[in-house]
Amino acid sequence: MTDEDPQDWDWLPRRTSTLTRMAIILASLGVVVLIAALLIKGWIDDRLDPPGDEGPELVVNVPQGASINDIARILEEDGVVANSTVFRYYLRYKDAGDFQAGNYVLNENMSVWRAKDVLLAGPASGPADDALRVVLPEGLTLAQVQSELLAQLPTFNPEDLARALAFPPVRSDYQPANSTLEGMLFPDTYLLDSATAEDEAALVVRLVDQFDTVASEVGLAAAPDTVGITPYEVVIVASLIEKEALISEDRAKIARVIYNRLGSGWPLQIDAAVRYAVNKPSEPLTLSDLRVDNPYNVYNRTGLPPGPIAAPGRASLEAALNPADGFWLFYARTDDPVVGAHTFSVNIDEHEAAVAVCRERNLGC
């Protein structure tokens, strides 16, 4: 016997009924399933219709006898559609797949239904077959871009092109005031119609727009947070990487050497910048070249040069934004382990040993 009031039992928690517990479990599972379904739907939607605007035009060849799988793979590899599997199932759902062989003018980053409609319309005739391709490789200076365009587009007027490059009708979003288009014309393969092939200013706009598109994709605007310098300074670093790296594996390491030297207050001592200063694209540099009084001579001054020295590609921009981890302060070409490879060193003794290999193999040191 106790002296407790029987009414006190009313305050004790009661056991949850089995039915209530089952309802809670089912509701929780339902929420999980709903969230998963929404995530899957969002993923599929982004593959059906990728975010952002369509990219530049390109000619895609559908070879004779290509299957739906082949076509879907080709379009994904060329960047036309986001996912070949999603595109393939979409075509089967729409019962569309009897496409003719030939050349098609498509755009990068297309929705699956736009790509389907272009394919169903059949190969392009005339303009696509006669389309002009302009190829601008990575690492060209502004003057070299001008020469390439004139060489590949005989319809261009040299004076009009020079004017469009010197006084461009558009500026890059990442280009500071009082700077030129050096480094801001994206190296790529461009397909031109007959109108653009006769409009110098229109092509310059397209080259700048493509740079801004790629710069946005790689996250250039976030440079102050990721690497602690401005977006334009990242373009400068990327241009140095573009001219120095001979294999893709070295790009991020060269970026790290540049940032390590900047952080230590050391001159960058990058030959490519001096070549730009003295206008020697390939000739051997002399001691007088290394002493020249020029803001691009990073042998006798610290910090970055005032602007890019060439047009960097996507890989160099990505490397400049994502440098490798390491304490290297030097690099020299040794062709070890593959042709074009550099050896990266932390101290001067290691570097001098690498330079000795470079000289022994006559690699330009």
Residue, then its C-alpha position, 0 to 999 in steps of 0.5 A: m500500500t502507498d499514500e499516492d493519489p490514484q489520480d497521479w497515474d493520469w500524468l504518466p505517459r501512455r504507450t503509443s498504440t501499434l497503429t499510431r507507430m505504424a502510421i508514423i513509420l509509414a509517414s516517415l518513409g513517405v517523406v523519404v520516398l518523396i524527397a528521393a523522387l524529387l531529387i531524381k526528378g530534378w536530376i532527370d529534368d536537368r538532363l532533359d533540359p540543362p540549365g542555362d542558355e544554349g551554347p555555340e553552334l557546331v557541326v555534328n556528323v551522324p555516320q552511316g549505319a549509326s544506331i540510337n546508342d551511337i548517336a546519343r553517345i556522339l551528342e553527349e561527347d560533343g556537349v550537345v546533350a547532357n546525358s546519352t542514356v536520358f536522351r536515348y530513353y527519351l527518343r524511345y519514349k517518343d518513338a523517334g530514332d530513324f535519323q539520316a546520316g549526314n551533318y547536323v548543325l546543333n548547339e551545345n547544351m541543348s534540350v533533348w526535344r530541341a536536339k530531337d527536332v533538329l535530327l528529325a528535320g534531316p541533315a543540313s544542306g548547303p550551309a552546314d556542308d559549306a560552313l566555315r570552321v575557325v580554329l583558335p588553339e590555346g596560347l595565342t596572343l592577341a596579335q596571333v589571334q588576329s593573324e589566325l583569323l585573317a589566315q582562315l577567313p579571307t573575307f575579313n578586312p584587316e583594317d576592320l578586324a584590327r579596329a574591332l580588336a582594338f576598340p571591341p564592341v563588347r567587353s568581357d565581364y571579367q575585364p578591368a577598365n583600360s585593359t585590352l582583349e589580350g587573354m579574353l578571346f576564348p580558344d576554341t573551334y567556331l562554326l561560322d555562317s556566311a554572315t559572320a564570316e564577313d562581320e569582324a565585330a560579330l566574331v569578336v563578340r562571339l569570342v568574348d562571349q564564349f570566354d565569359t561562358v567558360a569563365s562562368e562554368v569554371g567559377l572564375a567569379a569566386a576567385p577571391d574566395t578560392v585563391g585570394i586574387t581577382p578573377y582577372e589576375v586568375v586569367i593572368v595566372a592561367s595564361l602563364i600556365e598555358k604557355e609553360a605547361l606541356i602536359s596536362e598533369d603539370r598545369a595545377k603544379i605550375a599554378r602552385v609554384i606561381y602562388n607559392r612564389l607570390g606568397s613568398g614575395w619571390p619573382l616568378q622568373i617565368d620565361a614565357a612572360v619575358r618572351y611576351a615582353v621582348n616579343k620572342p615567341s620561340e627564339p632563345l632568350t639572352l641575358s639582356d632579355l632577362r634584364v629588360d625594363n618591362p612590366y612583363n619581365v618577372y625576373n627583375r620584379t615581383g608580383l604578376p605581370p599587368g595582364p595575360i600573356a596569351a589566351p588560356g583554355r579551360a584546363s589552364l583556367e581550372a588549374a589556376l583556380n585549383p592549384a595542386d597541394g605542394f611546397w614547390l618553388f621551382y620547376a624545370r623540364t626534364d621529360d621525366p616520366v614522359v615527354g614534356a614533363h617538368t620536375f618540381s622542386v622545393n629547394i634550390d639543390e633539387h632544382e639545380a639537379a633538375v636543371a642539369v638533366c634539362r641541359e643534358r637532354n637539351l630541353g631549353c634550360 
